[in-house]
Amino acid sequence: MPPLPHRGVPPGHPDTGDRPPHGRRLHLRPLRAHLVPPLDDDLEPLDTVRVDLPDATLYGTAWQVEPDRVQVRGTGGAWLRWVERWRVHVY
């Protein structure tokens, strides 16, 4: 008789030695906690900030600050853009 799998190990996990019904082994990735990055609580209008966007990093001045978003103004007023608050860091 084969040994019983550890408690909580799904069928097909490499530790069990068996295969799931579709015949392929499962490849499990480690769990990652999806945490919201901490917000800068001391963010105020006119603070110099860095904005981390998926395709660029912007530097500017916090123009308006709301609980969930910030309006950032570029140097010399070159641009004005609303971004999600969690992307903004006091620089």
Residue pairs with C-beta under 8 A, 6 or more apart in sequence:
2 17
2 18
5 11
5 13
5 15
5 16
5 18
6 15
6 16
9 15
9 16
10 16
10 26
10 28
11 18
11 20
12 18
12 19
12 20
12 24
12 25
12 26
13 26
13 28
14 25
14 26
19 25
20 26
36 86
37 86
39 85
39 86
40 88
40 89
40 90
42 90
43 49
43 62
43 65
43 70
43 85
43 88
43 90
44 62
44 65
45 62
45 63
45 64
45 65
46 61
46 62
46 63
47 61
47 62
47 90
47 91
48 59
48 60
48 61
48 62
48 90
48 91
49 59
49 60
49 61
49 62
49 70
49 72
49 88
49 89
49 90
49 91
50 57
50 58
50 59
50 88
50 89
50 91
51 57
51 58
51 59
51 60
51 72
51 81
51 83
51 87
51 88
51 89
52 87
52 89
53 83
53 87
58 72
58 74
58 81
58 83
59 75
59 91
60 72
60 73
60 74
60 75
60 79
61 72
61 73
62 70
62 71
62 72
62 88
63 70
63 71
63 72
63 73
63 80
64 70
64 71
65 71
65 85
66 85
67 85
68 84
68 85
69 82
69 83
69 84
69 85
70 82
70 83
70 84
70 85
70 88
71 80
71 81
71 82
71 83
72 80
72 81
72 82
72 83
72 88
73 79
73 80
74 80
74 81
